[in-house]
């Protein structure tokens, strides 16, 4: 059965006068013999914003006639309706309420219509101990029991749409919605209730927009904030303004779903409105596919209720009482079943109250405005009402609001089609399965964001890995060469154990290239922290071992052989344990630093998110690029300390290498090559470290800089330190140790003898130089002594033949020892 939609048209004056005359004649009809009258004060808006009384008044009078003719309901009483036209105006209703309360007879119940009028009547009624039963008020504010303690209504609250909306959100798996509302009290309170229900259901209202008269800005905000599922709460005239802006902003189509109120006229979007500048075709295109929720006000089933009428029979009788007037031109036609059932709810409650009062020896006619007990009985009876009416099953919730079914419709091809019902009291959704969507199904509640991890270029990783692998092989060759020839004097004079450390450190650093290039493309994310540990330890300890051993050499060369005072040259001995202790200390510092870091703040995986990207093939999908990083909670602090310490070592190494570039010593015969390696390593590290931090979000560039710096540093170090030694031994044939050389004749033994001879000659020249300095010193002392003796002889005349004999003897003795200095 079709659901009739509310019409806001005004009833002609003649119709109003006719209905008023019929009401007056009805009120003057004589009561049945032996029946007492119970008076009901009613306010029916025959005009104004909602002229619902045009259909609701005849419907209520029809219900009164049926009740009064029943012998099983209020057999001793007759209900009489005293009504006025409130014009849906609270100000006018205030005057009429005064007349109802202060004019005989006493009214046992009040029946207002509009929400504004009901608010006024409901707040005042408790002062007169009156029950208020409304047939046409939907404001959610009327559900406040503290503010309206005696208020009931057969018209469901506007919030009854919200359980249906939430049920549909869950059915279509939407967890993010948006709202746009007209700033009126009824829509604000409805939206507050929706927000509470969605929160309980785990649904987010991501955007909440409102407007007073112009919705343009609000609609643009919905578009800008990517609203997809939109609930609109506004009157019909404002709905046309909203969807004109929706058409302009292209906020419709397969990506969007609009939820609207269902009591608009069927052709509301086709009505020409001078307030908008969109054509009917534009409006029809914009509203296609939207969903409406509407309270079921007429029972869709052919079931006879308490009035012994089906809903269809009720409509036929109502049309008869309206004189065949067009329902779309009659205000309140849709709510007429609610007014009919309101009278029946009141009659059944009074009937139940009458029986309870008889048990207490009291009667309904004993009611007055000071009688709280009878009011309490009527309240209790209404609160427990449950019957089948022409509008469906009538039952009230704890706030006195009607519980009813909700009709769900969708605009398909310009026509509203029923797609389901929802009974919020039973939480039962009856679904017809005939919903139609522009796309393959219900759209997503937001732009679908597809996460994609950025991985390292495999070609780059493979190329660098090949170079790193070859570098490790070169390191193995150099290490093997150094160990095998460790007894060769030339190799011994280069401190081979430190060179071995350098080779091992370079291989460790080259091995770190492999975990640097491993990411989620190769391993599971749970294994990534292990890769982070390998990166840190291999690179950290590799640098410490390789650079530490070279720094140790250059440090001791500078310490021992760059002083200008060469008097103690022979005492300068380079003891091996000092070299090993220095290298070990540098390694221990790095090891402890890394150990403390991993204990206090271990590395873990972090995900960096980049700006979403829109692929060209699908406008409803965004790509969320992600990049995996090794990080810790205070990684900047740790890196700052390590980079600072390593940076100082690099700068100091450059300084020492520069200071010792002209030093020539056989004790560390490759210190110049070490200095050259330090130059290259320091420059590469000082450039690469800040660059890789800046390029950390670019995985290919960051890996290329870091890995190639490691590869080049290792290659340069190995080539500079070991290739000259290999070349020398190959060209001179110094492949065997000295022990093997003694068993053979040949050039190697002669070379060693020549080396020893050259060394003895250098030492002899140094000794001769020292002797010459001593002789010059003795000659100077003799001259000074002779001058002093001559001076004394002139000052003291001699008194004896040999006055200075004793001194001469002493001088002679002293001078006789001078030649001993040459022995």
C-alpha positions in Angstrom: 0.0 0.0 0.0 1.5 3.3 -0.9 2.6 5.6 1.9 1.0 9.0 1.6 3.4 11.9 2.0 2.8 15.1 4.0 1.4 18.1 2.2 2.0 21.6 3.5 -0.9 23.2 1.5 -3.5 25.3 3.3 -7.2 24.2 3.5 -9.6 26.5 1.8 -11.6 28.8 4.1 -14.9 27.1 3.3 -13.5 23.8 4.3 -12.3 25.2 7.6 -15.8 26.7 8.3 -17.5 23.5 7.4 -15.3 21.4 9.7 -15.7 23.9 12.6 -19.5 23.8 12.1 -19.5 20.0 12.2 -17.4 20.0 15.3 -19.7 22.5 17.0 -22.8 20.4 16.2 -21.0 17.3 17.5 -20.2 19.0 20.8 -23.9 20.1 21.2 -25.3 16.6 20.6 -27.0 15.2 23.7 -25.1 12.5 25.6 -26.3 8.9 25.8 -28.5 8.1 28.8 -26.6 7.4 32.0 -23.2 8.3 30.5 -20.9 10.9 32.0 -18.8 13.1 29.8 -15.0 13.3 29.9 -13.6 16.3 28.2 -10.4 16.4 26.1 -8.8 19.8 25.3 -7.2 19.7 21.9 -5.3 22.2 19.7 -5.5 21.4 16.0 -3.5 23.6 13.7 -5.9 24.4 10.8 -3.4 26.8 9.3 0.1 28.0 9.8 3.4 26.3 9.1 1.9 22.8 9.4 -1.9 22.8 9.0 -2.2 19.2 10.2 -5.5 19.7 11.8 -7.2 19.7 8.4 -7.0 15.9 8.3 -6.2 15.1 11.9 -9.3 16.7 13.4 -11.8 14.6 11.3 -9.7 11.5 12.0 -9.8 12.2 15.8 -13.6 12.9 15.7 -14.1 9.6 13.8 -12.2 7.8 16.5 -14.3 9.5 19.2 -17.5 8.3 17.5 -16.2 4.7 17.3 -15.1 4.7 21.0 -18.4 6.2 22.2 -20.3 3.6 20.3 -18.4 0.8 22.0 -19.9 -0.9 25.0 -16.6 -2.6 26.1 -14.6 0.6 26.4 -15.6 3.3 28.9 -19.2 2.0 29.1 -20.1 4.6 31.7 -18.5 7.6 29.9 -18.6 9.6 26.8 -15.5 11.4 25.4 -16.0 14.9 24.1 -13.4 16.9 22.2 -13.0 20.6 22.9 -10.7 22.0 20.3 -9.2 25.2 19.0 -7.0 26.3 16.0 -3.5 26.9 17.3 -2.2 27.9 13.8 0.9 26.0 14.8 2.0 29.1 16.7 3.2 28.9 20.3 2.1 32.4 21.0 -1.5 31.8 19.9 -1.4 28.4 21.7 -0.6 30.2 25.0 -3.8 32.1 24.8 -5.8 29.1 23.8 -4.2 27.0 26.6 -5.3 29.6 29.1 -8.9 29.4 27.8 -8.9 25.6 28.0 -7.6 25.6 31.6 -9.6 28.4 33.0 -12.9 27.7 31.2 -15.3 25.0 32.3 -15.5 22.1 32.0 -12.3 20.5 33.4 -10.3 18.7 30.8 -8.8 15.4 31.7 -6.2 15.3 28.9 -4.6 17.8 26.5 -3.9 16.9 22.8 -1.6 19.5 21.0 -0.3 19.1 17.5 2.9 21.0 16.3 6.2 20.5 18.1 6.4 24.1 19.1 2.9 24.1 20.6 3.5 20.7 22.2 6.7 22.1 23.9 4.7 24.9 25.4 1.8 22.7 26.5 4.0 19.9 27.8 6.0 22.2 30.1 2.9 23.8 31.5 0.7 20.7 31.9 2.5 19.3 35.0 1.4 22.4 36.9 -2.2 21.3 36.4 -1.5 17.5 36.8 -2.5 17.0 33.2 -1.5 14.2 30.8 -0.5 15.5 27.3 -0.9 13.2 24.3 0.3 14.6 21.0 -0.5 13.2 17.6 1.8 15.4 15.4 5.0 16.3 17.3 8.3 14.9 16.1 10.9 17.1 18.0 13.5 15.0 19.8 13.5 17.6 22.6 10.1 16.3 23.7 11.7 13.0 24.8 13.2 14.8 27.8 11.3 13.2 30.8 12.6 15.8 33.3 11.3 18.6 31.2 8.1 17.0 30.0 7.2 14.4 32.8 3.6 13.8 31.6 4.1 13.9 27.8 3.2 11.1 25.3 2.9 11.1 21.6 1.7 8.7 18.9 3.9 10.5 16.4 7.4 9.0 16.6 10.3 11.2 17.4 12.4 12.4 14.6 15.3 10.4 16.2 13.4 7.2 15.2 15.1 7.6 11.8 18.5 7.2 13.4 18.3 3.5 14.4 17.3 2.8 10.8 20.2 4.8 9.4 22.6 3.1 11.7 21.3 -0.3 10.7 21.8 0.6 7.0 25.3 1.9 7.7 26.1 -1.4 9.3 24.4 -3.4 6.5 26.5 -1.6 3.8 29.7 -1.7 6.0 30.1 2.0 6.3 32.1 3.3 9.3 32.5 6.9 8.2 29.7 9.3 7.4 29.1 13.1 7.1 26.1 15.2 8.0 24.7 18.5 6.8 21.8 20.1 8.6 19.6 23.2 8.6 20.1 25.1 11.9 16.8 24.5 13.6 16.2 22.9 17.0 14.5 19.7 15.6 17.4 18.9 13.3 20.1 19.8 15.8 18.6 17.5 18.4 18.1 14.7 15.8 21.7 15.0 14.8 22.9 14.9 18.4 21.0 11.7 18.8 22.5 10.3 15.6 26.0 11.2 16.8 25.4 9.3 20.0 24.1 6.2 18.2 26.8 6.1 15.6 29.4 6.4 18.3 28.0 3.4 20.1 28.0 1.5 16.8 31.6 2.4 16.1 30.8 4.7 13.2 32.6 8.0 12.8 30.9 11.3 11.8 33.9 12.8 10.1 32.3 15.9 8.8 29.4 17.9 10.4 28.2 20.9 8.4 25.3 23.3 9.1 23.7 26.3 7.4 21.0 28.8 8.0 19.7 29.7 4.6 22.5 29.3 2.1 24.1 25.8 1.9 26.8 26.6 -0.7 29.7 26.8 1.7 28.6 23.7 3.7 28.4 21.7 0.5 31.8 22.8 -0.6 33.2 21.8 2.7 31.7 18.3 2.3 33.4 18.0 -1.1 36.7 19.3 0.2 36.7 16.8 3.1 36.0 13.8 1.0 32.5 13.1 2.4 30.9 10.1 0.7 28.0 8.9 2.9 26.0 12.1 3.7 23.0 12.5 6.0 20.9 15.5 5.2 18.5 17.1 7.7 16.5 20.0 6.3 13.1 21.0 5.1 11.9 20.5 1.6 12.6 24.0 0.4 16.1 23.9 1.7 16.6 20.5 0.2 16.2 22.0 -3.3 18.9 24.6 -2.5 21.2 21.9 -1.1 21.0 19.7 -4.2 21.4 22.6 -6.6 24.8 23.1 -4.9 25.4 19.4 -4.9 25.0 19.4 -8.7 27.4 22.3 -9.1 30.0 20.6 -6.9 29.4 17.2 -8.5 28.8 15.7 -5.1 26.7 12.9 -6.6 27.2 9.7 -8.6 28.6 6.3 -8.0 30.9 7.5 -5.2 28.2 9.2 -3.0 25.0 8.2 -1.2 22.6 10.8 0.3 20.2 10.0 3.2 17.2 12.3 3.3 14.0 12.7 5.3 11.1 10.7 3.7 8.2 13.0 4.2 9.0 15.3 1.3 6.5 15.3 -1.6 7.3 12.6 -4.2 8.1 15.3 -6.8 9.9 17.7 -4.5 13.0 18.0 -6.7 10.9 18.7 -9.8 9.1 21.7 -8.3 10.2 25.0 -9.8 11.8 27.1 -7.2 12.9 30.8 -7.8 15.4 30.4 -5.0 17.7 28.1 -7.1 19.3 28.4 -10.5 19.3 24.8 -11.5 17.0 23.1 -14.0 14.7 20.2 -13.3 17.1 18.0 -15.3 20.0 19.1 -13.1 18.1 18.4 -9.9 16.9 15.0 -11.2 20.5 14.0 -12.0 21.8 15.1 -8.6 19.1 13.3 -6.5 19.2 10.0 -8.3 19.9 7.1 -6.1 19.4 8.8 -2.7 17.9 6.9 0.2 15.0 8.1 2.4 13.8 6.9 5.8 10.2 7.5 6.7 8.1 6.6 9.7 5.4 4.1 8.8 2.2 6.0 9.7 -0.2 3.6 8.0 -0.1 -0.1 8.7 1.0 -1.8 5.4 -0.8 -5.0 6.5 -4.5 -5.8 6.1 -4.9 -6.5 9.7 -7.9 -5.3 11.8 -6.8 -3.7 15.0 -8.6 -2.5 18.2 -10.9 -0.3 16.1 -12.0 -3.3 14.1 -10.8 -1.5 10.9 -8.0 -2.2 8.5 -5.9 0.7 7.4 -7.5 0.7 4.0 -11.0 0.9 5.5 -9.9 3.8 7.7 -8.6 5.7 4.7 -11.8 5.2 2.8 -13.9 6.6 5.7 -11.4 9.5 6.2 -11.7 10.4 2.5 -15.5 10.3 2.9 -15.3 12.7 5.8 -13.0 15.0 3.9 -15.6 15.1 1.0 -13.2 13.6 -1.5 -10.6 16.3 -1.1 -7.2 15.6 -2.7 -5.0 14.2 0.0 -2.0 16.2 -1.3 -3.9 19.4 -0.7 -5.0 18.4 2.8 -2.7 19.3 5.6 -1.9 16.4 8.0 -3.4 13.7 5.8 -0.3 11.5 6.4 -0.5 12.0 10.2 -4.3 11.3 10.3 -3.8 7.7 11.4 -1.7 8.9 14.3 -4.5 11.2 15.5 -6.9 8.3 15.1 -4.7 6.0 17.2 -4.1 8.8 19.7 -7.8 8.9 20.6 -7.8 5.1 20.9 -4.7 5.0 23.1 -6.4 7.6 25.3 -9.7 5.7 25.5 -8.0 2.4 26.3 -5.8 4.1 29.0 -8.9 5.8 30.6 -10.7 2.5 30.5 -7.9 0.8 32.3 -7.7 3.7 34.8 -11.4 3.5 35.4 -11.2 -0.1 36.5 -8.3 0.6 38.8 -10.1 3.6 40.4 -13.2 1.5 41.0 -11.1 -0.9 43.0 -10.1 2.1 45.2 -13.6 3.5 45.4 -12.9 6.4 43.1 -14.1 7.6 39.7 -12.7 9.3 36.6 -15.1 12.2 37.0 -13.5 13.0 40.4 -10.5 14.4 38.5 -9.4 18.0 39.0 -6.3 19.9 38.4 -5.1 19.2 42.0 -5.6 15.4 41.8 -2.3 13.8 41.3 -3.4 10.3 42.0 -5.7 10.0 39.0 -3.0 11.6 36.8 -0.6 9.0 38.0 -3.0 6.2 37.1 -3.6 7.6 33.6 0.2 7.9 33.2 0.7 4.3 34.2 -2.0 3.1 31.9 -0.6 5.1 28.9 2.9 4.0 29.6 1.9 0.3 29.3 -0.3 0.7 26.2 0.1 -1.9 23.5 -2.4 -2.4 20.8 -2.8 -2.7 17.0 -4.0 0.5 15.4 -4.4 1.7 11.8 -0.9 3.2 12.0 0.6 -0.1 13.1 1.5 -1.5 16.5 1.1 1.3 19.1 3.6 1.2 22.0 5.5 3.9 23.9 9.1 3.9 25.0 10.4 5.2 28.4 10.3 8.8 27.1 6.7 8.5 26.0 7.6 8.5 22.3 5.9 6.1 19.9 7.8 3.1 18.7 7.1 2.4 15.0 8.4 0.8 11.9 10.5 2.8 9.4 10.0 2.6 5.7 13.2 2.7 3.6 12.9 4.0 0.0 15.4 4.7 -2.8 14.9 7.1 -5.8 15.3 4.9 -8.8 14.8 6.4 -12.2 13.0 9.5 -10.7 10.6 7.3 -8.7 10.7 6.3 -5.1 10.9 2.5 -4.6 10.4 0.6 -1.4 13.6 -1.3 -0.5 12.8 -2.4 3.0 11.3 -1.9 6.5 13.0 -1.6 9.9 11.3 -2.3 13.2 13.5 -0.6 15.8 11.6 -2.2 18.7 12.3 -5.7 17.4 15.6 -4.7 15.7 14.3 -6.5 12.6 15.3 -5.4 9.1 13.0 -6.6 6.3 14.9 -6.2 3.1 13.5 -6.6 -0.4 16.9 -6.7 -2.1 15.9 -4.4 -5.0 18.3 -1.6 -4.2 20.1 -0.3 -7.3 23.5 1.4 -7.4 25.3 3.2 -10.2 28.5 1.2 -9.7 29.0 -2.5 -8.9 27.5 -2.1 -5.4 27.2 0.3 -2.5 30.1 2.8 -2.7 32.9 3.0 -0.2 32.5 5.3 2.8 35.7 7.1 1.9 38.3 7.1 -0.8 39.8 3.7 -0.8 43.4 4.0 0.3 45.7 1.2 -0.9 48.9 0.9 1.0 52.0 0.2 -1.1 55.4 -0.2 0.3 58.3 1.4 -1.5 61.1 -1.1 -2.1 64.7 -0.7 -3.1 65.4 -1.1 -6.8 66.5 -4.7 -7.3 68.8 -3.8 -10.1 70.6 -1.3 -8.0 70.8 -3.8 -5.1 72.2 -6.5 -7.3 74.8 -4.2 -8.9 76.1 -2.9 -5.6 76.0 -6.4 -4.1 78.3 -7.6 -6.9 80.8 -4.9 -6.1 80.6 -5.6 -2.4 81.1 -9.3 -3.0 84.2 -8.6 -5.1 85.4 -6.3 -2.4 85.1 -9.1 0.2 87.1 -11.4 -2.1 89.7 -8.7 -2.5 89.8 -8.4 1.3 90.3 -12.1 1.7 93.2 -12.0 -0.8 94.9 -9.2 1.0 94.4 -10.8 4.4 95.8 -14.1 3.1 98.8 -12.3 1.5 99.5 -10.4 4.7 99.3 -13.5 6.9 101.4 -15.6 4.6 104.2 -13.1 4.3 104.1 -11.9 7.9 107.7 -13.0 8.5 109.1 -10.9 5.6 110.9 -7.9 7.1 109.2 -5.4 4.9 105.8 -6.7 5.9 106.9 -6.9 9.6 107.9 -3.2 9.5 104.3 -2.3 8.3 102.7 -3.7 11.5 100.9 -6.7 9.8 98.5 -7.3 12.6 97.1 -3.8 12.3 96.8 -4.3 8.5 95.0 -7.6 9.2 92.5 -5.6 11.3 92.1 -3.2 8.5 91.3 -5.9 6.0 88.8 -7.6 8.4 87.1 -4.2 9.0 86.8 -3.5 5.3 85.2 -6.9 4.8 82.8 -6.3 7.6 81.8 -2.9 6.2 81.3 -4.5 2.8 79.2 -7.2 4.3 76.9 -4.5 5.8 75.9 -3.6 2.2 73.7 -6.7 2.0 71.5 -5.9 5.0 71.4 -2.3 3.9 69.6 -3.4 0.8 67.3 -6.0 2.4 63.7 -4.8 2.9 60.2 -6.1 3.0 60.6 -7.3 -0.6 62.9 -10.1 0.7 61.8 -10.8 4.2 58.7 -10.7 6.4 58.2 -7.5 8.5 58.6 -9.5 11.7 62.2 -10.3 10.7 63.1 -6.7 9.9 64.5 -5.8 13.4 67.1 -8.6 13.0 68.2 -7.0 9.7 68.4 -3.6 11.5 70.8 -5.2 14.1 73.0 -6.6 11.3 73.2 -3.2 9.6 74.2 -1.4 12.8 76.7 -3.9 14.1 78.4 -4.8 10.9 78.8 -1.2 9.8 79.7 0.2 13.2 82.3 -2.5 14.1 83.6 -2.7 10.6 84.4 1.0 10.6 85.8 0.8 14.1 88.2 -2.1 13.2 89.3 -0.7 9.8 89.6 3.0 10.6 90.8 2.3 14.2 93.8 0.3 13.0 94.8 3.0 10.5 94.2 5.8 13.0 96.5 3.9 15.5 99.4 3.8 13.1 99.1 7.5 12.2 98.7 8.4 15.8 101.9 6.7 17.0 103.9 7.9 14.0 102.9 11.5 14.9 103.6 10.9 18.6 107.1 9.4 18.1 108.6 11.0 15.0 107.4 14.5 14.6 109.4 16.2 17.5 112.1 18.6 16.6 114.3 17.6 19.6 116.2 14.5 18.3 118.5 14.1 21.3 116.4 11.1 22.5 115.9 9.6 19.1 117.6 6.4 20.1 115.3 6.0 23.0 112.1 6.1 20.8 111.0 2.6 20.7 107.6 1.6 19.1 106.4 -1.2 21.3 103.7 -3.4 19.6 101.5 -3.7 22.6 100.9 0.1 22.6 99.6 -0.2 19.0 97.3 -3.1 19.9 96.1 -1.3 23.1 95.2 1.8 21.1 93.3 -0.1 18.5 91.6 -2.2 21.1 90.5 0.9 23.1 88.9 2.5 20.0 87.1 -0.8 19.3 86.0 -1.2 22.9 84.5 2.3 22.9 82.4 1.6 19.8 81.4 -1.8 21.1 80.2 -0.5 24.4 78.4 2.4 22.7 76.5 0.0 20.4 75.8 -2.4 23.3 74.3 0.3 25.5 72.2 1.6 22.6 70.7 -1.8 21.9 70.0 -2.4 25.6 68.5 1.0 26.4 66.8 1.8 23.1 66.8 -1.2 20.7 66.2 -0.7 17.0 62.8 -1.5 15.6 60.9 -1.0 12.4 59.1 2.2 11.7 56.8 3.1 8.8 57.1 6.4 7.1 53.9 7.6 5.3 54.1 9.8 2.2 51.5 12.0 0.5 48.7 10.0 -1.0 48.9 9.6 -4.8 46.0 9.2 -7.2 46.5 6.6 -9.9 45.2 7.5 -13.4 43.2 4.3 -13.9 40.8 4.7 -10.9 39.7 8.0 -9.5 38.2 6.4 -6.4 41.5 4.9 -5.1 44.4 6.6 -3.6 47.8 5.1 -3.1 49.4 5.5 0.3 53.2 5.0 -0.2 55.0 3.5 2.8 58.7 3.1 3.5 60.3 0.9 6.2 63.0 2.4 8.4 65.2 1.1 11.1 64.7 3.4 14.0 64.5 3.7 17.8 62.7 6.1 20.2 65.8 8.4 20.6 67.7 7.5 17.4 68.6 11.2 16.8 70.4 11.4 20.1 72.3 8.2 19.5 73.3 9.1 16.0 74.3 12.6 17.1 76.7 11.2 19.7 78.1 8.6 17.3 78.5 10.9 14.4 80.1 13.5 16.6 82.6 11.1 18.0 83.4 9.5 14.6 83.6 13.0 13.0 86.2 14.1 15.5 88.2 10.9 14.8 88.0 11.6 11.1 89.1 15.2 11.4 91.9 14.2 13.8 93.0 11.5 11.4 93.2 14.0 8.5 95.3 16.3 10.7 97.7 13.6 11.8 98.1 12.3 8.2 99.0 15.8 7.1 101.5 16.3 9.9 103.3 13.1 9.2 103.4 13.3 5.4 107.1 14.2 5.5 108.2 11.8 8.3 110.4 8.9 7.2 110.6 5.9 9.5 111.2 2.2 9.0 109.2 1.2 12.1 105.9 1.9 10.3 106.9 1.9 6.7 103.4 2.3 5.2 102.2 5.3 7.2 102.0 7.5 4.1 99.7 5.0 2.4 97.7 4.9 5.6 97.4 8.7 5.5 96.2 8.6 1.9 93.5 6.0 2.9 92.4 8.2 5.8 92.0 11.1 3.5 89.7 9.2 1.2 87.7 7.5 4.0 87.2 10.8 5.9 86.1 12.7 2.9 83.6 10.0 1.8 82.2 9.6 5.3 81.9 13.3 6.0 80.0 13.8 2.8 77.9 10.7 2.8 76.6 10.8 6.4 74.6 14.1 6.1 73.5 13.3 2.6 72.0 9.9 3.5 70.1 11.5 6.4 68.7 14.1 4.0 67.8 11.4 1.5 66.4 8.9 4.0 62.9 9.2 2.4 64.3 8.2 -1.0 65.3 4.6 -0.6 67.2 4.2 -3.9 69.3 7.4 -3.5 69.9 6.8 0.2 71.1 3.2 -0.4 73.2 4.2 -3.4 75.1 6.9 -1.4 75.6 4.8 1.7 76.5 1.6 0.0 78.8 3.1 -2.7 80.6 5.2 0.0 81.3 1.9 1.9 82.4 0.1 -1.3 84.7 2.9 -2.4 86.2 3.4 1.0 86.9 -0.3 1.4 88.3 -0.6 -2.1 90.5 2.5 -1.7 91.8 1.3 1.7 92.6 -2.2 0.5 94.3 -1.0 -2.7 96.3 1.7 -1.1 97.6 -0.4 1.8 98.1 -3.8 0.2 98.7 -3.4 -3.6 102.1 -1.6 -3.1 103.2 -4.4 -0.8 102.2 -7.1 -3.2 103.9 -5.3 -6.1 107.1 -4.8 -4.1 107.3 -8.4 -3.1 106.5 -9.6 -6.6 109.1 -7.3 -8.3 111.8 -8.0 -5.7 111.0 -11.6 -5.1 110.6 -11.2 -1.3 108.0 -13.9 -0.9 109.9 -16.1 1.7 110.5 -15.4 5.3 113.9 -14.7 6.7 114.2 -18.3 8.0 113.7 -19.7 4.6 116.1 -17.1 3.1 119.0 -18.3 5.3 118.7 -21.8 3.7 119.1 -20.3 0.2 121.7 -18.4 -1.6 120.7 -15.5 -3.7 119.9 -11.9 -3.6 117.6 -12.0 -0.6 120.4 -12.6 1.9 122.6 -10.0 0.2 119.7 -7.6 0.3 119.3 -8.2 4.1 123.0 -7.6 4.6 122.9 -4.5 2.6 120.1 -3.3 4.6 121.9 -4.0 7.9 125.0 -2.3 6.5 123.1 0.8 5.5 121.5 0.9 8.9 125.0 0.7 10.7 126.3 3.4 8.5 123.5 5.7 9.4 124.1 4.9 13.1 127.8 5.6 12.7 127.1 9.0 11.1 124.8 9.9 13.9 127.5 8.9 16.5 130.1 10.9 14.7 127.9 13.9 14.7 127.4 13.5 18.5 131.2 13.2 19.0 131.8 16.4 17.0 129.3 18.2 19.2 131.0 17.0 22.3 134.5 18.1 21.1 133.2 21.5 20.3 131.8 21.8 23.8 135.1 20.7 25.4 137.1 23.2 23.3 134.8 26.0 24.5 135.2 25.0 28.1 139.0 25.0 27.8 139.0 28.5 26.4 136.8 29.7 29.2 139.1 28.1 31.8 142.2 29.7 30.3 140.7 33.1 30.3 139.7 32.7 34.0 143.2 31.7 35.0 144.7 34.7 33.3 142.3 37.0 35.0 143.2 35.6 38.4 146.9 35.9 37.9 146.7 39.6 37.2 144.6 40.3 40.3 146.8 38.4 42.8 150.6 39.1 42.8 152.5 35.9 43.6 154.1 35.6 47.1 155.9 32.4 46.4 157.9 30.8 43.7 155.1 28.5 42.8 151.9 30.1 44.2 149.4 28.3 41.9 151.1 24.9 42.0 148.2 23.2 43.8 145.6 24.6 41.4 147.8 23.7 38.4 148.0 20.3 39.7 144.3 20.1 40.0 143.8 21.6 36.6 146.3 19.2 35.2 144.5 16.4 36.8 141.2 17.6 35.4 142.6 18.1 32.0 144.2 14.8 32.0 140.7 13.3 32.2 139.5 15.1 29.1 140.8 12.5 26.6 138.7 10.0 28.4 135.6 11.5 26.8 136.9 10.2 23.5 137.2 6.6 24.7 
